[in-house]
Amino acid sequence: VQLQASGGGLVQAGGSLGLSCVASGPTVRSATMAWFRQAPGRERVLVAAVTSGGTTDYADSVKGRFTISRDARDYAKDTLYLQMNSLEPEDTGIYYCALDPSRRFGKIARSPGLYNYWGQGTLVTVSS
């Protein structure tokens, strides 16, 4: 499994950014995909996730501002998106896409330790 993230950058508070992540390989189509954020000196935390069936989960801090989506129309890959609106300085960090291949019957794991595959990370900086 390979994950390749892109997007991110520098934006002023109140602005918008979009992230994308291309996932390829076995088990991708049936896996849960997610975005995690790691701020300087902080632990990596779940931002948003989406199952293969379209069930989503969001961190409380981003509900109503961020939208996760997934495009599985290409048979060879899935593309994961994160649209981030009304950005706040607290959203600053390195964003990682991740994949959990385990069958959890529609439930979404929030612990990064349960995600087996990770992209390289992309930096999002929100200035005040």
N, C-alpha and C positions, 0 to 999 in steps of 0.2 A: 504494500500500500504506500502510495506517495501523496503528500499534501503540499500544495504550493500556494502560499498566500500572497496577496498583493493589495495595494491600496494604502491607506493611512497617510500620515503627513502632519502638517501644522495647520491649525485652524483656530480662529478666535471663538471665545465662548458664545454660544448661541448659534454657531454655524453647524454645518453638516458634512459628513464624510461617509464614504462607502468602502467596505472591505469585500474582497472576494477570495475564495479558496477553491482550487481545483483538486479533486480527489480522484485517484485512479487506482485500480487494483482489485483483487478479490475481496469480497465481503462489503465493499463500499455501498453497494445498492441497498443492502439490508441494514446498514449500520445507522447509529445515531451520530450526528455531526454537531459540533459545538464551537463556540468562540469563548476563549478564556482571556482574562486580562491579568497582567502582573505589573503592578505599580512599583516604583523603586522602594526597596526595603520591605515589600509586602508579599504575602503569599499569592499564588496564582488562584484566581477565583472564576467561577462560571459567570459569563455574561448572558449568554443565550444558547439554546440548543434546539434541535429539531430532529425528530425521529424519521425513519423511512416512511412512516405513515402520515407524517405531517403534524404530529403533536409537537407543541412548542413549550418551552419553559424560559423564563427570564428572571434575572436578578431583580429584586424589588427596586433597586436604584435606577434601573433603565426602563422599567415598564412605562409604556406610553411614549417613549422617545426613540427606542431602538426597535428595528424589525429584522428578524432573521427569516431567510427564505432559502429554498433549495431547488435547484433545477436538475432534473434527472432525465431530460429528453435525449441527451447524447448517450448512446448505449455503452460507450467506453469510459464515461466519467460522470461524476456528479459535481456540480458547482454550488458552493455554499456562499451566501451573501449576508452581509450585515449592513443595514442602512442605519446610520446614526444621526439623529437630528437633535436639535437643542442641546448641543454638547456643552458640558461643564468641565471646569478644570479638573474635577475629581475623576473624570473619564480618562485622564492621561495614563498611558502605560503601554506596554508591549502586548499586542493582541495576537493570540495564537489560535489557529484552527486545530481541531482535534477530532478524533474518530473513536467511537466505542463500538466494537463489532459484536458485543455480547447481546444476546436476546434477553430483553428485560420486559417483554410483554407490554410495551407502550410506556413504561416508566423511564424516566430520564435520570441518569446518574449525575450528581453534582460534584463529586470528588474528582479532581484531576488524576488521581491514582488509578481510576477505573477506565481511563482513556489510553488505549495502547499506542496510538499513532498521533504524531504531532507535526504541524508545519513549522516553518522556520521563524515565525513571529514577524510582526510588522509594527512599527512604532506610531502611536497616535499621541500627539501633543496638543492640548487645548490651552490656549493662553487666556488669561483673565483680562 
